[in-house]
Amino acid sequence: MPDFAVNLSMLFTEVPLPERFAAAAEHGFSKVEIQFPYELPAAQIASLLTENQQQLVLLNAPAGNWQSGDRGIACHPHRVDEFRQGVALAIEYAKILNCNNINILSGILPEDCDYDLAEKTFIDNLRFCAKACAKADIQLLAEAINTQDIPGFFLNNSAQAFALFKAVAHPNIKLQYDIYHMQIMEGNLIQTLRNHLDNIGHIQFADVPGRHEPQTGELNFSNIFKALDDMGYSGITSLEYNPSVSTTESLRWLKQIA
């Protein structure tokens, strides 16, 4: 069975973020991730992690103004300085919190920008991030997101990601492979994971459709998790779904699959 973590931005949302650490610990989760932890001081998060004997395994770099529609700005040519300042903040949080992975969101292709310029900007930003994260002994990840949920999202499939990583030409970058997004965009999940395991640094999952917990949609997670074990995947596999019921009720699949 994979080494599970739980995403505190999407699960246990019945309580405020500071209370989710204890809620996750009560359900046996010693590893957690947070999409954007910046609403809380890093010192407070560090205290909560210590108190609940947990490890933070992933955080996202700031993604622009989420409320106004930003979904990342790493491909935006006119926001490079803003993006890189956000990466510096992410590294600061990761170092304080002993978090080994920072995830980058490319964002939506700007309407006034052609693809080639956005691609060059994204590659340059990834190279900058890869170097900065390597210096801090942090793994850089980039995530592909489906274009049904976020139309126009620049990085949206694994083949594109691996081609861009090759152009970045730095060893400190891997794919944050989200099973939900990639089932929508390309399917063939197990074969893709097997073929590219060395270039995948972290896995997240939700069922399709709906982005809910396993056993609510079309995916056979027993087969997926067994395949990950068989191929020797040793990284984190994180619950990143919107519970269709309460978070506690949504975790029943864990006992059934295990």
C-alpha positions in Angstrom: 0.0 0.0 0.0 1.4 3.5 -0.8 2.7 5.9 1.7 -0.4 8.2 2.1 -0.5 11.9 3.0 -3.6 14.0 3.2 -4.2 17.4 1.7 -5.4 19.8 4.4 -6.6 22.3 1.9 -9.3 19.9 0.6 -10.0 17.5 3.4 -11.1 18.2 7.0 -12.5 21.5 5.8 -15.3 21.2 8.3 -12.9 23.0 10.7 -10.4 25.9 10.2 -7.0 25.1 8.9 -5.2 25.2 12.3 -7.6 22.5 13.6 -7.1 20.2 10.6 -3.7 19.0 11.7 -5.2 17.3 14.8 -8.2 16.0 12.8 -5.8 14.4 10.3 -3.7 12.9 13.2 -6.8 11.4 14.8 -7.3 9.5 11.5 -3.7 8.2 11.5 -2.1 10.6 9.0 1.4 11.4 10.0 2.1 13.2 6.6 0.2 16.2 5.4 0.3 18.7 2.5 -1.1 22.2 2.1 -1.8 23.9 -1.2 -1.1 27.5 0.0 0.0 27.7 3.6 0.6 31.4 3.6 -2.5 32.4 5.4 -0.8 31.2 8.6 2.7 32.2 9.9 5.2 29.5 9.2 6.1 29.3 12.9 2.4 28.5 13.8 2.4 25.7 11.2 5.7 24.4 12.5 4.2 24.3 16.0 1.1 22.4 14.8 3.2 19.9 13.0 5.3 19.2 16.1 2.3 19.0 18.3 0.7 16.4 16.1 3.9 14.6 15.2 3.4 15.2 11.5 5.6 16.0 8.5 4.6 18.5 5.8 5.5 16.8 2.5 4.3 19.4 -0.1 3.3 23.0 -0.5 2.6 25.1 -3.6 4.4 28.2 -4.5 2.1 31.3 -4.5 -0.1 31.3 -7.6 -1.0 34.9 -8.0 -4.4 36.2 -7.0 -6.6 33.1 -6.7 -9.7 35.1 -5.9 -9.4 37.1 -9.1 -8.9 34.0 -11.3 -5.2 33.4 -11.3 -4.3 29.7 -11.2 -0.5 30.2 -11.2 1.6 32.7 -13.0 4.7 30.8 -14.0 4.0 31.1 -17.7 3.1 34.8 -17.6 5.9 36.9 -19.3 4.9 40.2 -17.5 4.8 38.7 -14.0 8.2 37.1 -13.7 9.4 39.2 -10.8 6.2 38.5 -8.9 6.5 34.8 -9.6 10.1 34.6 -8.4 9.3 36.6 -5.3 6.6 34.0 -4.6 9.1 31.2 -5.0 11.4 32.9 -2.5 8.5 32.9 0.0 7.8 29.2 -0.7 11.4 28.3 -0.1 11.3 30.3 3.2 8.3 28.4 4.4 9.6 25.0 3.2 12.9 25.5 5.1 11.1 26.5 8.3 8.7 23.6 8.0 11.3 21.0 6.8 9.2 20.4 3.7 11.1 18.7 0.9 8.8 19.5 -2.1 7.6 22.7 -3.7 5.0 22.5 -6.4 4.7 25.1 -9.3 1.5 25.9 -11.2 2.1 27.2 -14.7 -1.2 29.1 -14.8 -3.5 29.8 -17.6 -2.1 31.0 -21.0 -2.6 34.8 -21.0 -5.0 36.0 -23.7 -2.4 38.6 -24.9 0.5 36.1 -25.1 1.4 33.6 -27.8 2.2 30.1 -26.9 5.9 30.2 -27.7 6.5 33.2 -25.4 4.6 31.6 -22.6 6.6 28.4 -23.1 9.9 30.2 -23.0 8.8 32.1 -19.9 7.7 28.9 -18.2 11.0 27.1 -19.0 13.1 30.0 -17.8 11.1 30.2 -14.6 11.4 26.5 -14.0 15.1 26.6 -14.5 15.3 29.5 -12.0 13.2 27.5 -9.5 15.1 24.3 -10.0 18.4 26.0 -9.2 17.0 27.9 -6.2 15.3 24.8 -4.8 18.4 22.7 -5.3 20.5 25.2 -3.4 18.0 24.9 -0.5 17.9 21.0 -0.8 14.3 21.1 -1.9 12.7 19.1 -4.7 11.0 21.2 -7.4 7.8 19.8 -8.8 5.5 21.0 -11.5 1.9 19.9 -11.9 -0.2 19.3 -15.1 -3.9 20.2 -14.7 -6.8 19.3 -16.9 -8.4 21.9 -19.2 -11.9 20.9 -18.4 -11.7 22.2 -14.9 -9.4 25.0 -15.8 -9.7 26.0 -19.4 -6.5 27.3 -20.9 -4.2 25.9 -18.3 -0.8 25.9 -19.8 0.8 22.7 -18.5 -1.9 20.1 -19.0 -0.5 16.7 -19.8 2.5 14.5 -18.9 4.1 14.3 -22.3 4.2 18.1 -22.5 5.7 18.2 -19.0 8.5 15.8 -19.7 9.4 17.7 -22.9 9.5 21.0 -21.0 11.7 19.4 -18.3 14.1 18.2 -21.0 14.3 21.8 -22.2 14.9 23.1 -18.6 17.9 20.8 -18.5 18.2 20.7 -14.7 18.1 17.5 -12.6 16.1 19.1 -9.8 12.6 19.0 -11.4 10.0 16.3 -11.5 6.3 15.9 -12.3 3.7 16.2 -9.6 1.4 13.6 -11.1 -2.2 14.1 -10.3 -4.2 11.0 -11.1 -7.5 12.9 -11.3 -6.2 15.5 -13.8 -4.3 13.0 -15.9 -7.2 10.5 -16.2 -9.3 13.3 -17.7 -6.5 14.5 -20.1 -4.8 11.3 -21.2 -5.9 8.1 -19.3 -3.5 5.1 -19.5 -2.5 6.0 -16.0 -0.6 2.9 -14.9 1.4 2.6 -18.1 2.4 6.3 -17.9 3.4 5.9 -14.3 5.5 2.9 -15.1 7.2 4.4 -18.1 8.1 7.7 -16.3 8.4 6.8 -12.7 11.9 8.2 -12.4 10.6 11.6 -13.5 7.6 11.6 -11.1 8.3 13.0 -7.6 4.8 13.0 -6.0 1.4 11.6 -6.7 -2.1 13.0 -5.8 -5.4 11.4 -6.5 -9.2 11.8 -6.6 -11.8 9.8 -8.5 -13.3 10.7 -11.9 -15.7 12.3 -12.4 -16.4 14.6 -9.5 -13.0 14.8 -7.9 -14.3 12.9 -4.9 -12.9 10.0 -2.9 -12.1 6.6 -4.4 -15.1 4.3 -5.1 -17.3 7.2 -6.2 -16.3 7.2 -9.9 -14.7 5.1 -12.7 -11.1 4.5 -11.4 -10.0 1.2 -9.9 -7.8 2.4 -7.1 -7.0 -1.1 -5.8 -5.3 -1.8 -9.2 -3.6 1.6 -9.3 -2.1 1.3 -5.7 -1.0 -2.3 -6.3 0.7 -1.2 -9.6 2.5 1.5 -7.7 3.7 -1.0 -5.2 4.8 -3.5 -7.9 6.8 -0.8 -9.8 8.6 0.2 -6.6 7.3 3.7 -6.2 8.6 5.0 -2.9 7.3 8.5 -2.9 4.2 10.0 -1.3 0.7 9.4 -2.6 -1.6 12.1 -1.4 -5.4 12.3 -0.9 -6.4 15.4 -2.7 -10.1 15.2 -3.3 -13.4 17.0 -2.4 -15.2 14.6 -0.1 -18.7 13.8 -1.3 -19.8 13.4 2.3 -18.0 14.4 5.5 -14.3 13.9 5.5 -14.6 11.1 8.1 -17.2 9.3 6.1 -15.2 9.7 2.9 -12.2 7.9 4.4 -14.1 4.6 4.6 -12.5 3.5 1.3 -9.1 3.2 3.1 -10.2 0.2 5.1 -12.0 -1.4 2.2 -9.0 -1.1 -0.2 -6.4 -1.9 2.4 
